[in-house]
Amino acid sequence: MLSNTADAYEKAKMIEEDACEPDKEAVMELRQAQEAFDREMEVSQRVTASTLEKINVRTPEESRLISIAKELPTLGKAAMIELLREYKDVFSWSREHMTGLDRKFYQHQIHLSTDAKPVKQCRYRMNPKYVVRVK
């Protein structure tokens, strides 16, 4: 959705730059595209974990949760959910679904030396606001 608005904005901008005399329709289209793009960017910048909503793209018996923004417009949200449900087979839900991938791309290893000694360090001072959370 964001790329369509950005494309419309770029197209309208090119039309405006090419014309010697500004075309009122092109200028109006440019303004509308810019406003829509700004709104979408504002929403996408405010997305945090608390503003996400989990939706199930499978049946209630077989849960497959995906997070989307709560603040999406009603029509946009419905279209997004429908699109995600239509293409639910595109997503990897576990490692077994990622056939053909080498394990080094999704598996992390920590190589430890058996003769290493632990390092003793002094405690770092901490902001008093965070002391309770850390404890």
N, C-alpha and C positions, 0 to 999 in steps of 0.2 A: 504494500500500500504506500509506503514511504517512497519507494523508487518511482512509482507512477506519478506522484505529485512532484517529485524532483524533476522528472523528465518533462512534465508539462510546464514547469517553471522555466527550465532551460530553453524549451521550444519557444515559449512566449518571449523570453528575453532575446533570443536570436531574431525573432520577427521584429521586435522593437528596434534592435540595433541596425538591421538591414534597411528598414524603411527610412527615407529621407524626411518624410513628414509623419509624425506619430499617428498610427491608426488607433482610433478610440477603442475598437473591439480588442485589438491586441494588447493595448495598455490595460484594459479592464481584465482580460484573461491573465495577464502577468500579475496584476495585483491580487486576484483571487488565488492564483497558484502560490504566490508568496505567502499569503495569509494562511492557507491550508498547510503549507510546508512548515511555517512557524508554529502553528498549533501542534502538529505532529511531533516536531522537535521538542517542544515544551513538555509534552506528555512523555516522550521517550527519555528525557533527562530526569524526570521525577520518578521513574520506575525504580523501586527498591523492593526488598523482600516483603515489606509490610503492605505494599500496594499490588502484590501479585495474587491472583486467584487460581487455584488448582482446578482443572477440569479433567474429567475422565473421557478419553477418546475411544474406549472399548465398552463392552457391556458391563453392567454392575458386578457380575460374577468375576470377570477378568479385568481387574483395575489397571489402567495405564494412565498415569497422571501427567499432565503437562501444565506449566504455569503460563498464564497470560495476564496482562494488565487489567486491573479492576476498573480503571478509568476510561476504558475504550467506550466509544459511543455504542448504544444498543445494537444498531444495525451492523456496525463494524465488528462487534463482539460475536454476534450470531454468524456472520460470514466467516470470521476467523475460526470459530469452533467447527463449522461445517467443513471448511477447508482442511483443518487438522484431522478430522474424522475420516475424510475422504482419502487422505494420504497417510494414514496411520501406519501403513506397512513400510514407509520410508525410514522411520525412526528405529534406532537400535535400542532395545530394552534391556539387553544383557550381553555379556561377552560371547555367548553362543550365537547370537545374531550377527556378530561381526566376523563372518567366515572369510577366510582368505587374508586376514590381517596378521602381520607378524606380532607376536606378543610384546616385543620391545616398544611398540607404539602405545600400548595402553597399560603396561605393567611396569611398576617402579621397583627397583631393587636398591638396597643399601648394603654396600660391601664393607664389612667390619674386619678390622685387623685384630687377631687374637692376642697380640702382645701389647696393645694400646692400654695406657693407664688413664683413668679418669682425671680430668683437670678440675682442681678446686679453685673457685673464684669467689670473690666477695659479692654480696648481694648488691643489686643496683637500687638506688633510691627511686621511689615511685610516686607518682602524683597521688595525693591523698584521696582524690575522688575514686580512684580505681583500686585502692587497697582492699576494700571490702569485696569487690567482685573477684579479685584474684584469689583471696582466701577462700 
